[in-house]
Amino acid sequence: MPRTIDEGFRDFLSRLTPTDSESAAASSHRASIEACLKDNFGLRRFARIGSFGNGTSISGYSDVDYLASIPGDKLSSNSDYSLRKIREALDARFPNTGVRVDCPAVCVPFGGTAADRTEVVPAHYIGDERDRKVYDIADCAGGWMRASPDAHNAYVADVDGRLGGKVKPLVRFIKAWKYFCNVPVSSFYLELRVAKYAEGEKAIIYDMDVKRVLKLLSDVGLADMQDPMGVSGLIRACKTADQRTDALSKLGTALGRAEKARAAAEASNVSEAFDWWRLVYNYEFPTYYY
């Protein structure tokens, strides 16, 4: 049981990291999905992306994402139509799973847990930029937009490596707030916001930097951000105006509690600081050990 704030975040990180069984579940359906896409669409590349692919997933909440590189002649100029055709093929292969479109992906929920839920992002390879593969993926408006999971993963990994492997855990702590408090904000947006924030830091101290990231998100009002890799253009925090209003309200609550947690820690009131962090994370943060 933790006695210090640092120990509290250490134990929290352990809880957030997927178990071996979750990781195994995340890989168990890959071959069958890959075979289906090869047979129906001439799949060229099938690569794990997203939180599981980048080491920032949250136990019990993060699903498994794959980029499916498909030849251009197998895709329509209308991305909505392409998503529907891929959904139909996967539904025929896995008829009892409830395959559905969840733009820009097709979701195949093999079971009741997040690790059993696989999301396939159809993509058309465009070319390489700065030695990273660039694709078109669905823009959720019938068209296509540029994306480079390879470039984004490398960017986060580079910042994480420079700061001693503490940036990916910081991403997990911010995503944990999203999931535990049901905040309708994009995980991809949070990941890149945290990495961009950390790019300007010399060291990461979790309780200080969680509060600072929340303040940054509040200060910018969850505004769209420019892709730091210059590939995807503007990256949206929320899908709708109503979601953004909800997210900003919950962000304001979390920031106020994080500020009180930091004030308590600075006053050497560790127990009170833990109480505030538990409120930030909807009581999922570890309990202080007296």
Secondary structure, 3 states (H helix, E strand, C coil): CCCCHHHHHHHHHHHHCCCHHHHHHHHCCHHHHHHHHHHHHCCCEEEEEHHHHHCCCCCCCCCEEEEEECCHHHCCCCHHHHHHHHHHHHHHHCCCCCCEEECCEEEEECCCCHHHEEEEEEEEEEEEECCEEEEEEECCCCCEEEECHHHHHHHHHHHHHHCCCCHHHHHHHHHHHHHHCCCCCCHHHHHHHHHHHHHCCCCCCHHHHHHHHHHHHHHCCCCCEECCCCCCCEECCCCCHHHHHHHHHHHHHHHHHHHHHHHHHHCCCHHHHHHHHHHHCCCCCCCCCC
